[in-house]
Amino acid sequence: MARTTQVMSFSLPPEIAKELEAMAKKRGMTRSQLLREMIKVFRTYVEEAEFEELQRYGEKRARELNLYSEEDIERLIYEARST
């Protein structure tokens, strides 16, 4: 049967290693479980940051194109179809 995990080795400063161990113990998790959960949380954080950046870009472009309402967007789409 094929292994469903990959063993990895990495280094941590002693104080972070102790903190990781304490956090895992406090939550009744293994270090691996805690690290997997941390990666999930970090992935969500990165995705939210990327989404917020995209929203800021969209807001900036909307202001540049004088789009302030759904009607403005519909007008722009209609104008694009007409050309």
GUKOL-694201 format. One record per residue: residue number from 1; y, x, z of N, C-alpha, C in turn. Coordinates in steps of 0.05 Angstrom, whole numbers, plus 5000, padded with zeros to 4 digits. Example, Ala and Ser with C-alpha at 12.3 -4.5 7.8 and 13.67 -1.06 7.14 Angstrom:
GUKOL-694201
{1; {4886; 5264; 5156}; {4910; 5246; 5156}; {4934; 5264; 5156}}
{2; {4955; 5257; 5142}; {4979; 5273; 5143}; {5001; 5258; 5157}}
This chain:
GUKOL-694201
{1; {4976; 5017; 5000}; {5000; 5000; 5000}; {5025; 5018; 5000}}
{2; {5044; 5011; 4983}; {5069; 5027; 4981}; {5087; 5023; 5005}}
{3; {5100; 5044; 5012}; {5119; 5044; 5035}; {5143; 5027; 5027}}
{4; {5153; 5011; 5046}; {5176; 4993; 5040}; {5202; 5005; 5051}}
{5; {5200; 5028; 5063}; {5225; 5041; 5073}; {5225; 5070; 5063}}
{6; {5248; 5082; 5066}; {5250; 5111; 5059}; {5261; 5125; 5083}}
{7; {5247; 5146; 5091}; {5255; 5161; 5114}; {5278; 5180; 5106}}
{8; {5299; 5180; 5122}; {5322; 5197; 5116}; {5328; 5214; 5141}}
{9; {5339; 5237; 5136}; {5347; 5254; 5157}; {5376; 5261; 5154}}
{10; {5392; 5259; 5175}; {5420; 5266; 5174}; {5429; 5275; 5202}}
{11; {5452; 5288; 5202}; {5462; 5299; 5227}; {5486; 5283; 5237}}
{12; {5488; 5281; 5264}; {5510; 5268; 5277}; {5520; 5287; 5299}}
{13; {5546; 5287; 5304}; {5555; 5301; 5328}; {5542; 5290; 5353}}
{14; {5537; 5306; 5373}; {5523; 5297; 5397}; {5535; 5272; 5409}}
{15; {5561; 5270; 5411}; {5573; 5247; 5424}; {5568; 5221; 5408}}
{16; {5568; 5223; 5381}; {5562; 5199; 5365}; {5533; 5192; 5367}}
{17; {5515; 5212; 5368}; {5487; 5207; 5371}; {5481; 5192; 5397}}
{18; {5494; 5201; 5419}; {5491; 5188; 5445}; {5501; 5159; 5444}}
{19; {5524; 5156; 5430}; {5535; 5129; 5428}; {5517; 5110; 5412}}
{20; {5506; 5121; 5390}; {5487; 5105; 5374}; {5463; 5097; 5391}}
{21; {5452; 5116; 5405}; {5429; 5110; 5422}; {5436; 5089; 5443}}
{22; {5459; 5091; 5456}; {5467; 5072; 5476}; {5471; 5044; 5464}}
{23; {5484; 5043; 5441}; {5489; 5018; 5428}; {5462; 5004; 5420}}
{24; {5444; 5019; 5410}; {5418; 5009; 5402}; {5403; 4998; 5427}}
{25; {5403; 5014; 5448}; {5390; 5006; 5473}; {5402; 4980; 5485}}
{26; {5428; 4979; 5485}; {5442; 4956; 5496}; {5435; 4930; 5481}}
{27; {5431; 4933; 5455}; {5425; 4910; 5438}; {5395; 4905; 5435}}
{28; {5379; 4922; 5447}; {5350; 4919; 5444}; {5340; 4924; 5416}}
{29; {5352; 4944; 5403}; {5345; 4950; 5375}; {5337; 4979; 5374}}
{30; {5323; 4986; 5352}; {5318; 5014; 5347}; {5343; 5025; 5334}}
{31; {5345; 5052; 5332}; {5367; 5064; 5318}; {5367; 5056; 5289}}
{32; {5344; 5054; 5277}; {5342; 5046; 5249}; {5352; 5017; 5245}}
{33; {5344; 4999; 5263}; {5354; 4972; 5261}; {5384; 4971; 5263}}
{34; {5395; 4985; 5283}; {5424; 4986; 5287}; {5438; 4997; 5263}}
{35; {5428; 5019; 5252}; {5441; 5030; 5228}; {5440; 5011; 5204}}
{36; {5417; 4997; 5200}; {5416; 4978; 5178}; {5437; 4956; 5182}}
{37; {5439; 4947; 5207}; {5459; 4926; 5213}; {5488; 4936; 5208}}
{38; {5493; 4961; 5216}; {5519; 4973; 5212}; {5525; 4975; 5182}}
{39; {5505; 4982; 5166}; {5510; 4984; 5137}; {5516; 4957; 5125}}
{40; {5503; 4936; 5135}; {5509; 4909; 5125}; {5538; 4901; 5132}}
{41; {5546; 4907; 5157}; {5573; 4901; 5165}; {5593; 4917; 5149}}
{42; {5588; 4942; 5144}; {5606; 4959; 5128}; {5608; 4949; 5099}}
{43; {5585; 4941; 5088}; {5585; 4930; 5061}; {5603; 4905; 5059}}
{44; {5601; 4888; 5078}; {5618; 4864; 5079}; {5647; 4872; 5081}}
{45; {5653; 4891; 5098}; {5681; 4901; 5101}; {5691; 4912; 5074}}
{46; {5676; 4928; 5060}; {5684; 4939; 5035}; {5688; 4916; 5014}}
{47; {5670; 4897; 5013}; {5673; 4875; 4994}; {5698; 4859; 5000}}
{48; {5703; 4854; 5025}; {5727; 4839; 5032}; {5753; 4854; 5025}}
{49; {5753; 4880; 5029}; {5776; 4897; 5022}; {5780; 4897; 4992}}
{50; {5758; 4898; 4977}; {5761; 4898; 4947}; {5771; 4870; 4938}}
{51; {5762; 4849; 4951}; {5771; 4822; 4944}; {5801; 4819; 4950}}
{52; {5809; 4829; 4973}; {5837; 4827; 4981}; {5855; 4843; 4961}}
{53; {5845; 4866; 4953}; {5860; 4882; 4933}; {5862; 4867; 4907}}
{54; {5841; 4854; 4899}; {5842; 4838; 4874}; {5861; 4815; 4877}}
{55; {5861; 4802; 4900}; {5880; 4780; 4905}; {5909; 4790; 4903}}
{56; {5915; 4813; 4915}; {5942; 4824; 4914}; {5950; 4830; 4885}}
{57; {5931; 4841; 4869}; {5937; 4846; 4841}; {5943; 4820; 4826}}
{58; {5926; 4800; 4831}; {5930; 4774; 4818}; {5957; 4761; 4825}}
{59; {5964; 4763; 4851}; {5990; 4752; 4859}; {6013; 4767; 4846}}
{60; {6011; 4793; 4844}; {6031; 4809; 4831}; {6034; 4802; 4801}}
{61; {6011; 4800; 4787}; {6011; 4792; 4759}; {6022; 4764; 4755}}
{62; {6015; 4746; 4773}; {6025; 4718; 4771}; {6055; 4718; 4773}}
{63; {6066; 4733; 4792}; {6096; 4735; 4795}; {6108; 4746; 4770}}
{64; {6096; 4767; 4759}; {6107; 4780; 4734}; {6107; 4760; 4711}}
{65; {6087; 4742; 4710}; {6085; 4723; 4688}; {6098; 4696; 4695}}
{66; {6112; 4695; 4718}; {6125; 4671; 4728}; {6106; 4647; 4730}}
{67; {6083; 4653; 4742}; {6063; 4632; 4746}; {6063; 4625; 4776}}
{68; {6073; 4601; 4782}; {6076; 4593; 4809}; {6060; 4568; 4816}}
{69; {6049; 4555; 4796}; {6034; 4530; 4801}; {6011; 4528; 4782}}
{70; {5994; 4508; 4787}; {5972; 4503; 4768}; {5983; 4495; 4741}}
{71; {6005; 4480; 4741}; {6017; 4472; 4716}; {6026; 4496; 4699}}
{72; {6037; 4517; 4713}; {6045; 4541; 4699}; {6021; 4555; 4686}}
{73; {5999; 4555; 4700}; {5974; 4567; 4690}; {5964; 4552; 4666}}
{74; {5964; 4525; 4668}; {5955; 4508; 4646}; {5973; 4513; 4622}}
{75; {5999; 4515; 4626}; {6018; 4520; 4604}; {6011; 4546; 4590}}
{76; {6006; 4567; 4606}; {6000; 4593; 4595}; {5974; 4592; 4578}}
{77; {5954; 4578; 4588}; {5929; 4575; 4574}; {5934; 4560; 4548}}
{78; {5949; 4538; 4549}; {5955; 4522; 4525}; {5970; 4539; 4504}}
{79; {5989; 4554; 4514}; {6004; 4572; 4495}; {5986; 4592; 4482}}
{80; {5967; 4603; 4498}; {5949; 4623; 4487}; {5931; 4611; 4466}}
{81; {5922; 4586; 4470}; {5905; 4572; 4451}; {5920; 4566; 4425}}
{82; {5946; 4562; 4427}; {5963; 4554; 4404}; {5969; 4577; 4386}}
{83; {5966; 4601; 4395}; {5973; 4625; 4379}; {5950; 4635; 4363}}
